[in-house]
Amino acid sequence: MTFSALNLDELTAQRDRARRDYDALVQRGLSLDLTRGKPSASQLDLASAMLTLPGGHTAADGTDCRNYGGGQGLAELREIFSGLLQVPAAQLVAANNSSLSLMHDTIVHALLSGLPGAGRRWVDEPRVAFLCPVPGYDRHFALAQRFGIELIPVPMNDQGPDMDVVEDLVRRDAQIKGIWCVPKYSNPNGVSYADETVRRLAAMPTAAPDFRIFWDNAYAVHHLTETPVEIADILALCAENGNADRAFVFGSTSKITFAGGGVAFFGSSPANVSWLLGHTGKRTIGPDKINHLRHVEFLRDEAGVLDHMRRHRELIRPKFDAVDLILGKELGGTGLATWSRPLGGYFISLDVLPGCARQVVGRAAEAG
């Protein structure tokens, strides 16, 4: 039954019941950590065996992982994640624990040193702008704002960013230097990019010769069903369309193994990889290869990653189902809210009536 079909007395009774339920919830004195995307202790426990690893300190090629060097990361770890991230192992960099740090450093290097194909450094441009598919990941936007980069919102639909809008903007404005993309199970609405969207991103003419796609494939293996969503290969499509340097691919094991002790990845064209490693070599003499070796021994191969993620799915899928069940029971058919039913990732996006979002968040905070 929808609220529009209720009479005044019935609506009043609904309101009073909701107030009583809310007051009872507040009285429970809850203090729940609902931080977005934060793995639970039971999920982190899945990787507890890593605390006893590695069993040695020598990589497959004889590298002593206790020592300096190896800026690109262990080859065997890059092989494990090559197919999962759709990046040839030779074009993949395994770094330390944070992909956000890699995005930060990539922007800094573009600002201060210039990119392959760039006419000048971004810091010497009169203006630098990024396209921001909305809704999107607030940390991406905050990172760009941190460096004075203008944010230009573009709408999202069920195929990804509205490509008619994207293509028009990048064709006309040479100061638009990048676009943020979470192409699979995107934060927060769970959309995965259609193949045609990926193709158009790879092929579109851009006024800026140094335009870059920041392809944050954070949820590449975070499936909630037994039928994984597959997305098109952005690097391959960029190369096919004569734009080999266009895409920067990012990923990490942060929601695979330990959120605070994982491995982050950067993948791109050979020219971009050489560019990044050349600048990274000024700030570090190599990543944590002991942690790389720990991940290799624990995950073993690509199939090992997928089996580990199956165990994650067994823990978190019931939580997604419970949220959907309760939202349907309490809000279904009322016209008060809609919500996403993602096939993967970490988020359910709840959309309420215009002007109500802040109050909903505020009341949730008051209830713990």
C-alpha positions as a Markdown table, in Angstrom:
| # | Residue | x | y | z |
|---|---|---|---|---|
| 1 | Met | 0.0 | 0.0 | 0.0 |
| 2 | Thr | 1.3 | 3.4 | -0.9 |
| 3 | Phe | 1.0 | 6.5 | 1.4 |
| 4 | Ser | -1.0 | 8.2 | -1.4 |
| 5 | Ala | -3.7 | 5.6 | -0.9 |
| 6 | Leu | -4.0 | 6.2 | 2.9 |
| 7 | Asn | -6.4 | 8.6 | 4.6 |
| 8 | Leu | -5.4 | 11.2 | 7.1 |
| 9 | Asp | -6.0 | 9.0 | 10.2 |
| 10 | Glu | -3.9 | 6.2 | 8.6 |
| 11 | Leu | -1.1 | 8.5 | 7.7 |
| 12 | Thr | -1.1 | 9.9 | 11.3 |
| 13 | Ala | -1.0 | 6.4 | 12.7 |
| 14 | Gln | 2.0 | 5.6 | 10.4 |
| 15 | Arg | 3.8 | 8.7 | 11.6 |
| 16 | Asp | 3.2 | 8.0 | 15.2 |
| 17 | Arg | 4.4 | 4.4 | 14.9 |
| 18 | Ala | 7.6 | 5.6 | 13.1 |
| 19 | Arg | 8.2 | 8.1 | 15.9 |
| 20 | Arg | 7.8 | 5.4 | 18.6 |
| 21 | Asp | 10.1 | 3.0 | 16.7 |
| 22 | Tyr | 12.7 | 5.7 | 16.4 |
| 23 | Asp | 12.5 | 6.7 | 20.0 |
| 24 | Ala | 13.0 | 3.1 | 21.0 |
| 25 | Leu | 16.0 | 2.9 | 18.8 |
| 26 | Val | 17.6 | 5.9 | 20.3 |
| 27 | Gln | 17.0 | 4.5 | 23.8 |
| 28 | Arg | 19.1 | 1.5 | 23.0 |
| 29 | Gly | 22.2 | 3.7 | 23.1 |
| 30 | Leu | 23.8 | 2.1 | 20.0 |
| 31 | Ser | 27.2 | 3.0 | 18.7 |
| 32 | Leu | 27.6 | 1.2 | 15.4 |
| 33 | Asp | 30.6 | 1.7 | 13.0 |
| 34 | Leu | 28.9 | 1.9 | 9.6 |
| 35 | Thr | 32.0 | 3.4 | 7.9 |
| 36 | Arg | 31.6 | 3.0 | 4.1 |
| 37 | Gly | 33.6 | 0.3 | 2.6 |
| 38 | Lys | 35.3 | -0.8 | 5.8 |
| 39 | Pro | 35.7 | -4.6 | 6.0 |
| 40 | Ser | 34.4 | -6.3 | 9.2 |
| 41 | Ala | 36.7 | -8.1 | 11.6 |
| 42 | Ser | 35.3 | -11.4 | 10.2 |
| 43 | Gln | 36.4 | -10.4 | 6.7 |
| 44 | Leu | 39.9 | -9.4 | 7.9 |
| 45 | Asp | 40.1 | -12.7 | 9.7 |
| 46 | Leu | 40.0 | -14.5 | 6.3 |
| 47 | Ala | 43.5 | -13.3 | 5.8 |
| 48 | Ser | 44.9 | -14.0 | 9.3 |
| 49 | Ala | 47.2 | -16.6 | 7.9 |
| 50 | Met | 49.2 | -13.8 | 6.3 |
| 51 | Leu | 50.4 | -12.8 | 9.8 |
| 52 | Thr | 52.7 | -15.9 | 9.7 |
| 53 | Leu | 54.0 | -15.2 | 6.2 |
| 54 | Pro | 56.2 | -15.0 | 4.3 |
| 55 | Gly | 58.0 | -18.3 | 5.0 |
| 56 | Gly | 61.2 | -16.9 | 3.5 |
| 57 | His | 62.6 | -13.8 | 2.0 |
| 58 | Thr | 63.5 | -14.7 | -1.6 |
| 59 | Ala | 61.4 | -13.8 | -4.6 |
| 60 | Ala | 61.1 | -16.2 | -7.6 |
| 61 | Asp | 63.9 | -14.4 | -9.5 |
| 62 | Gly | 66.2 | -14.6 | -6.5 |
| 63 | Thr | 65.6 | -11.0 | -5.2 |
| 64 | Asp | 66.2 | -10.6 | -1.5 |
| 65 | Cys | 62.9 | -9.0 | -0.5 |
| 66 | Arg | 64.5 | -7.6 | 2.7 |
| 67 | Asn | 66.7 | -5.2 | 0.7 |
| 68 | Tyr | 66.3 | -2.1 | -1.3 |
| 69 | Gly | 65.2 | -1.9 | -5.0 |
| 70 | Gly | 62.6 | -3.5 | -7.2 |
| 71 | Gly | 60.6 | -0.3 | -7.8 |
| 72 | Gln | 58.0 | -2.0 | -10.0 |
| 73 | Gly | 57.2 | -4.7 | -7.4 |
| 74 | Leu | 57.5 | -8.4 | -7.4 |
| 75 | Ala | 56.9 | -9.9 | -10.9 |
| 76 | Glu | 55.0 | -12.9 | -9.5 |
| 77 | Leu | 52.5 | -10.6 | -7.6 |
| 78 | Arg | 52.0 | -8.6 | -10.8 |
| 79 | Glu | 51.3 | -11.8 | -12.7 |
| 80 | Ile | 48.6 | -12.7 | -10.2 |
| 81 | Phe | 46.7 | -9.4 | -10.6 |
| 82 | Ser | 47.4 | -8.9 | -14.3 |
| 83 | Gly | 44.3 | -10.5 | -15.6 |
| 84 | Leu | 42.1 | -9.3 | -12.8 |
| 85 | Leu | 43.0 | -5.7 | -13.5 |
| 86 | Gln | 43.2 | -6.1 | -17.3 |
| 87 | Val | 46.8 | -4.9 | -17.4 |
| 88 | Pro | 49.8 | -6.8 | -18.9 |
| 89 | Ala | 52.2 | -7.7 | -16.0 |
| 90 | Ala | 55.0 | -5.8 | -17.7 |
| 91 | Gln | 52.9 | -2.7 | -17.5 |
| 92 | Leu | 51.7 | -3.1 | -13.9 |
| 93 | Val | 53.4 | -1.6 | -10.9 |
| 94 | Ala | 52.9 | -3.2 | -7.4 |
| 95 | Ala | 53.4 | -0.5 | -4.8 |
| 96 | Asn | 52.6 | -0.1 | -1.1 |
| 97 | Asn | 49.2 | -0.3 | 0.6 |
| 98 | Ser | 47.2 | 2.6 | -0.8 |
| 99 | Ser | 45.8 | 3.1 | -4.3 |
| 100 | Leu | 44.7 | 6.6 | -3.2 |
| 101 | Ser | 48.3 | 7.4 | -2.5 |
| 102 | Leu | 49.2 | 6.4 | -6.0 |
| 103 | Met | 46.4 | 8.6 | -7.4 |
| 104 | His | 47.7 | 11.5 | -5.2 |
| 105 | Asp | 51.3 | 11.0 | -6.4 |
| 106 | Thr | 50.2 | 10.7 | -10.0 |
| 107 | Ile | 48.5 | 14.1 | -9.9 |
| 108 | Val | 51.5 | 15.6 | -8.1 |
| 109 | His | 53.9 | 14.4 | -10.8 |
| 110 | Ala | 51.6 | 15.6 | -13.6 |
| 111 | Leu | 51.4 | 19.0 | -11.9 |
| 112 | Leu | 55.2 | 19.3 | -11.3 |
| 113 | Ser | 56.8 | 17.3 | -14.1 |
| 114 | Gly | 54.4 | 17.0 | -17.0 |
| 115 | Leu | 53.0 | 13.9 | -18.6 |
| 116 | Pro | 54.1 | 12.0 | -21.8 |
| 117 | Gly | 52.5 | 14.0 | -24.6 |
| 118 | Ala | 51.9 | 17.1 | -22.6 |
| 119 | Gly | 52.8 | 20.5 | -23.9 |
| 120 | Arg | 53.7 | 21.7 | -20.4 |
| 121 | Arg | 53.3 | 20.9 | -16.7 |
| 122 | Trp | 49.8 | 21.1 | -15.3 |
| 123 | Val | 51.0 | 23.7 | -12.7 |
| 124 | Asp | 51.8 | 26.0 | -15.7 |
| 125 | Glu | 48.3 | 25.7 | -17.1 |
| 126 | Pro | 45.9 | 28.7 | -16.5 |
| 127 | Arg | 43.3 | 26.2 | -15.3 |
| 128 | Val | 43.1 | 22.4 | -14.7 |
| 129 | Ala | 39.7 | 20.7 | -14.6 |
| 130 | Phe | 38.5 | 17.1 | -14.1 |
| 131 | Leu | 35.2 | 15.6 | -15.1 |
| 132 | Cys | 33.5 | 14.0 | -12.1 |
| 133 | Pro | 30.7 | 11.5 | -12.8 |
| 134 | Val | 28.0 | 12.1 | -10.1 |
| 135 | Pro | 27.2 | 10.4 | -7.9 |
| 136 | Gly | 30.8 | 9.4 | -7.3 |
| 137 | Tyr | 33.6 | 8.8 | -4.8 |
| 138 | Asp | 34.1 | 11.8 | -2.5 |
| 139 | Arg | 37.7 | 11.0 | -1.9 |
| 140 | His | 38.5 | 11.4 | -5.6 |
| 141 | Phe | 36.8 | 14.8 | -5.6 |
| 142 | Ala | 38.5 | 15.9 | -2.4 |
| 143 | Leu | 41.9 | 14.9 | -3.8 |
| 144 | Ala | 41.4 | 17.0 | -6.9 |
| 145 | Gln | 40.2 | 20.0 | -4.8 |
| 146 | Arg | 43.3 | 19.6 | -2.6 |
| 147 | Phe | 45.4 | 20.7 | -5.6 |
| 148 | Gly | 43.0 | 23.4 | -6.9 |
| 149 | Ile | 41.7 | 21.3 | -9.7 |
| 150 | Glu | 38.2 | 22.4 | -10.9 |
| 151 | Leu | 35.5 | 19.8 | -10.7 |
| 152 | Ile | 33.0 | 19.6 | -13.5 |
| 153 | Pro | 30.1 | 17.2 | -12.7 |
| 154 | Val | 28.7 | 15.0 | -15.4 |
| 155 | Pro | 25.6 | 12.8 | -14.8 |
| 156 | Met | 25.7 | 9.0 | -14.3 |
| 157 | Asn | 23.2 | 6.6 | -15.9 |
| 158 | Asp | 22.9 | 2.9 | -15.8 |
| 159 | Gln | 25.7 | 2.6 | -18.5 |
| 160 | Gly | 28.2 | 4.8 | -16.7 |
| 161 | Pro | 28.9 | 8.5 | -17.2 |
| 162 | Asp | 26.7 | 10.3 | -19.8 |
| 163 | Met | 29.0 | 10.0 | -22.8 |
| 164 | Asp | 27.2 | 12.6 | -24.9 |
| 165 | Val | 28.1 | 15.2 | -22.1 |
| 166 | Val | 31.6 | 13.8 | -21.6 |
| 167 | Glu | 32.5 | 13.8 | -25.3 |
| 168 | Asp | 31.2 | 17.4 | -25.8 |
| 169 | Leu | 33.1 | 18.8 | -22.9 |
| 170 | Val | 36.5 | 17.2 | -23.6 |
| 171 | Arg | 36.3 | 18.1 | -27.3 |
| 172 | Arg | 35.7 | 21.8 | -26.6 |
| 173 | Asp | 37.9 | 22.5 | -23.5 |
| 174 | Ala | 41.7 | 21.8 | -23.5 |
| 175 | Gln | 41.9 | 22.6 | -19.8 |
| 176 | Ile | 39.9 | 19.4 | -19.0 |
| 177 | Lys | 42.8 | 17.1 | -18.2 |
| 178 | Gly | 41.1 | 14.1 | -16.7 |
| 179 | Ile | 38.0 | 12.1 | -15.6 |
| 180 | Trp | 37.5 | 10.1 | -12.5 |
| 181 | Cys | 36.0 | 6.6 | -13.2 |
| 182 | Val | 35.1 | 3.7 | -10.9 |
| 183 | Pro | 34.1 | 1.4 | -13.7 |
| 184 | Lys | 32.8 | -1.7 | -11.9 |
| 185 | Tyr | 30.3 | -1.7 | -9.1 |
| 186 | Ser | 30.9 | 2.0 | -8.8 |
| 187 | Asn | 30.7 | 3.9 | -5.5 |
| 188 | Pro | 28.0 | 4.6 | -4.4 |
| 189 | Asn | 25.3 | 3.3 | -6.8 |
| 190 | Gly | 26.9 | 0.0 | -8.0 |
| 191 | Val | 26.8 | 0.9 | -11.7 |
| 192 | Ser | 29.2 | -1.0 | -14.0 |
| 193 | Tyr | 30.3 | 0.7 | -17.2 |
| 194 | Ala | 28.8 | -0.7 | -20.4 |
| 195 | Asp | 31.3 | -1.9 | -23.1 |
| 196 | Glu | 30.2 | 1.0 | -25.4 |
| 197 | Thr | 30.9 | 3.5 | -22.7 |
| 198 | Val | 34.4 | 2.2 | -22.3 |
| 199 | Arg | 34.9 | 2.2 | -26.0 |
| 200 | Arg | 33.8 | 5.8 | -26.3 |
| 201 | Leu | 36.0 | 6.9 | -23.4 |
| 202 | Ala | 39.0 | 5.3 | -25.2 |
| 203 | Ala | 38.3 | 6.7 | -28.6 |
| 204 | Met | 36.8 | 10.2 | -28.0 |
| 205 | Pro | 38.7 | 13.2 | -29.4 |
| 206 | Thr | 40.0 | 15.5 | -26.6 |
| 207 | Ala | 41.3 | 19.0 | -26.9 |
| 208 | Ala | 43.9 | 18.3 | -24.3 |
| 209 | Pro | 46.8 | 16.1 | -25.7 |
| 210 | Asp | 47.5 | 15.0 | -22.1 |
| 211 | Phe | 44.0 | 14.0 | -21.1 |
| 212 | Arg | 44.0 | 11.1 | -18.7 |
| 213 | Ile | 41.3 | 8.6 | -17.5 |
| 214 | Phe | 41.8 | 7.9 | -13.8 |
| 215 | Trp | 40.4 | 4.3 | -13.9 |
| 216 | Asp | 40.0 | 3.3 | -10.2 |
| 217 | Asn | 39.0 | -0.4 | -10.6 |
| 218 | Ala | 38.7 | -0.7 | -6.8 |
| 219 | Tyr | 36.0 | -3.5 | -6.9 |
| 220 | Ala | 37.4 | -5.5 | -9.8 |
| 221 | Val | 36.8 | -8.9 | -7.9 |
| 222 | His | 34.2 | -7.8 | -5.4 |
| 223 | His | 31.3 | -9.8 | -6.7 |
| 224 | Leu | 28.0 | -10.4 | -4.8 |
| 225 | Thr | 26.7 | -13.0 | -7.2 |
| 226 | Glu | 28.1 | -16.1 | -8.8 |
| 227 | Thr | 27.9 | -14.4 | -12.2 |
| 228 | Pro | 30.6 | -11.7 | -12.1 |
| 229 | Val | 30.1 | -8.5 | -14.1 |
| 230 | Glu | 32.8 | -8.1 | -16.8 |
| 231 | Ile | 33.9 | -4.8 | -18.2 |
| 232 | Ala | 35.8 | -3.9 | -21.4 |
| 233 | Asp | 39.5 | -3.6 | -21.4 |
| 234 | Ile | 40.2 | 0.1 | -21.2 |
| 235 | Leu | 44.0 | -0.1 | -21.9 |
| 236 | Ala | 43.6 | -2.3 | -24.9 |
| 237 | Leu | 40.8 | -0.1 | -26.3 |
| 238 | Cys | 42.9 | 3.1 | -25.8 |
| 239 | Ala | 45.8 | 1.5 | -27.6 |
| 240 | Glu | 43.6 | 0.3 | -30.5 |
| 241 | Asn | 42.3 | 3.8 | -30.9 |
| 242 | Gly | 45.7 | 5.5 | -31.0 |
| 243 | Asn | 45.4 | 6.8 | -27.4 |
| 244 | Ala | 47.8 | 4.3 | -25.7 |
| 245 | Asp | 48.8 | 6.8 | -22.9 |
| 246 | Arg | 45.2 | 7.9 | -22.0 |
| 247 | Ala | 44.3 | 5.5 | -19.1 |
| 248 | Phe | 45.8 | 5.2 | -15.7 |
| 249 | Val | 44.5 | 2.0 | -14.0 |
| 250 | Phe | 44.5 | 1.8 | -10.2 |
| 251 | Gly | 43.6 | -1.1 | -7.9 |
| 252 | Ser | 44.5 | -2.6 | -4.6 |
| 253 | Thr | 44.0 | -5.5 | -2.2 |
| 254 | Ser | 42.6 | -3.3 | 0.5 |
| 255 | Lys | 39.3 | -5.0 | 0.5 |
| 256 | Ile | 40.8 | -8.4 | -0.4 |
| 257 | Thr | 43.4 | -9.0 | 2.4 |
| 258 | Phe | 44.2 | -6.4 | 5.0 |
| 259 | Ala | 42.7 | -2.9 | 4.5 |
| 260 | Gly | 45.6 | -1.3 | 6.2 |
| 261 | Gly | 48.3 | -3.7 | 5.0 |
| 262 | Gly | 47.6 | -4.5 | 1.4 |
| 263 | Val | 49.2 | -3.8 | -2.0 |
| 264 | Ala | 48.2 | -1.1 | -4.4 |
| 265 | Phe | 48.6 | -1.3 | -8.2 |
| 266 | Phe | 49.1 | 1.2 | -11.1 |
| 267 | Gly | 48.8 | 0.1 | -14.7 |
| 268 | Ser | 49.2 | 2.0 | -17.9 |
| 269 | Ser | 51.1 | 2.2 | -21.2 |
| 270 | Pro | 54.8 | 1.5 | -21.2 |
| 271 | Ala | 55.5 | 5.2 | -21.5 |
| 272 | Asn | 53.3 | 6.1 | -18.6 |
| 273 | Val | 54.8 | 3.3 | -16.4 |
| 274 | Ser | 58.3 | 4.6 | -17.2 |
| 275 | Trp | 57.2 | 8.1 | -16.4 |
| 276 | Leu | 55.8 | 7.1 | -13.0 |
| 277 | Leu | 58.7 | 4.9 | -12.0 |
| 278 | Gly | 61.1 | 7.6 | -12.9 |
| 279 | His | 59.5 | 10.1 | -10.6 |
| 280 | Thr | 58.7 | 7.5 | -7.9 |
| 281 | Gly | 62.4 | 6.6 | -7.8 |
| 282 | Lys | 63.0 | 10.1 | -6.4 |
| 283 | Arg | 60.8 | 9.4 | -3.3 |
| 284 | Thr | 61.5 | 5.7 | -2.5 |
| 285 | Ile | 64.1 | 3.1 | -3.2 |
| 286 | Gly | 61.4 | 0.4 | -3.5 |
| 287 | Pro | 58.1 | -0.8 | -2.1 |
| 288 | Asp | 57.5 | -3.3 | 0.8 |
| 289 | Lys | 58.6 | -6.5 | -1.0 |
| 290 | Ile | 58.2 | -8.5 | 2.1 |
| 291 | Asn | 54.5 | -7.7 | 2.0 |
| 292 | His | 54.5 | -8.5 | -1.7 |
| 293 | Leu | 55.9 | -11.9 | -1.0 |
| 294 | Arg | 53.4 | -12.4 | 1.8 |
| 295 | His | 50.6 | -11.8 | -0.6 |
| 296 | Val | 52.1 | -14.1 | -3.2 |
| 297 | Glu | 52.4 | -17.0 | -0.7 |
| 298 | Phe | 48.9 | -16.4 | 0.6 |
| 299 | Leu | 47.0 | -15.8 | -2.6 |
| 300 | Arg | 49.1 | -18.1 | -4.8 |
| 301 | Asp | 47.5 | -17.3 | -8.2 |
| 302 | Glu | 44.5 | -15.6 | -9.8 |
| 303 | Ala | 42.3 | -18.6 | -8.9 |
| 304 | Gly | 43.4 | -18.2 | -5.3 |
| 305 | Val | 42.2 | -14.5 | -5.3 |
| 306 | Leu | 38.8 | -15.5 | -6.7 |
| 307 | Asp | 38.4 | -18.3 | -4.1 |
| 308 | His | 39.3 | -15.9 | -1.3 |
| 309 | Met | 36.7 | -13.4 | -2.7 |
| 310 | Arg | 34.1 | -16.1 | -2.7 |
| 311 | Arg | 34.6 | -16.4 | 1.1 |
| 312 | His | 34.2 | -12.6 | 1.4 |
| 313 | Arg | 31.0 | -12.9 | -0.6 |
| 314 | Glu | 29.6 | -15.6 | 1.8 |
| 315 | Leu | 30.1 | -13.1 | 4.6 |
| 316 | Ile | 28.8 | -9.9 | 3.1 |
| 317 | Arg | 26.0 | -11.1 | 0.7 |
| 318 | Pro | 23.6 | -11.9 | 3.6 |
| 319 | Lys | 24.1 | -8.3 | 4.9 |
| 320 | Phe | 23.2 | -6.8 | 1.5 |
| 321 | Asp | 20.1 | -9.1 | 1.4 |
| 322 | Ala | 19.1 | -8.1 | 5.0 |
| 323 | Val | 19.3 | -4.4 | 4.1 |
| 324 | Asp | 17.3 | -4.9 | 1.0 |
| 325 | Leu | 14.7 | -6.9 | 2.9 |
| 326 | Ile | 14.3 | -4.3 | 5.6 |
| 327 | Leu | 14.2 | -1.4 | 3.2 |
| 328 | Gly | 11.5 | -3.2 | 1.2 |
| 329 | Lys | 9.5 | -3.9 | 4.3 |
| 330 | Glu | 9.6 | -0.4 | 5.8 |
| 331 | Leu | 9.8 | 1.8 | 2.7 |
| 332 | Gly | 8.6 | -0.4 | -0.3 |
| 333 | Gly | 5.7 | 1.2 | -2.1 |
| 334 | Thr | 5.6 | 4.3 | 0.0 |
| 335 | Gly | 7.2 | 6.6 | -2.5 |
| 336 | Leu | 9.5 | 7.9 | 0.2 |
| 337 | Ala | 12.7 | 6.3 | -1.1 |
| 338 | Thr | 14.4 | 4.2 | -3.7 |
| 339 | Trp | 17.6 | 2.2 | -3.3 |
| 340 | Ser | 20.1 | 0.3 | -5.4 |
| 341 | Arg | 20.5 | -3.5 | -5.6 |
| 342 | Pro | 24.1 | -3.8 | -6.6 |
| 343 | Leu | 25.7 | -6.9 | -8.1 |
| 344 | Gly | 29.0 | -6.2 | -6.4 |
| 345 | Gly | 31.1 | -3.7 | -4.5 |
| 346 | Tyr | 30.4 | -2.4 | -1.0 |
| 347 | Phe | 27.5 | 0.1 | -1.3 |
| 348 | Ile | 23.8 | 0.4 | -1.3 |
| 349 | Ser | 22.7 | 3.9 | -2.4 |
| 350 | Leu | 19.5 | 5.1 | -0.7 |
| 351 | Asp | 17.7 | 8.0 | -2.4 |
| 352 | Val | 15.1 | 9.9 | -0.3 |
| 353 | Leu | 12.8 | 12.8 | -1.1 |
| 354 | Pro | 14.4 | 16.1 | -2.1 |
| 355 | Gly | 15.5 | 18.1 | 1.0 |
| 356 | Cys | 15.4 | 15.1 | 3.3 |
| 357 | Ala | 18.9 | 13.6 | 3.0 |
| 358 | Arg | 20.6 | 15.7 | 5.7 |
| 359 | Gln | 17.8 | 15.0 | 8.2 |
| 360 | Val | 18.0 | 11.3 | 7.5 |
| 361 | Val | 21.7 | 11.2 | 8.1 |
| 362 | Gly | 21.3 | 13.4 | 11.2 |
| 363 | Arg | 18.7 | 11.1 | 12.7 |
| 364 | Ala | 20.8 | 8.1 | 12.0 |
| 365 | Ala | 23.7 | 9.8 | 13.9 |
| 366 | Glu | 21.4 | 10.5 | 16.8 |
| 367 | Ala | 20.4 | 6.9 | 16.9 |
| 368 | Gly | 24.0 | 5.8 | 17.1 |
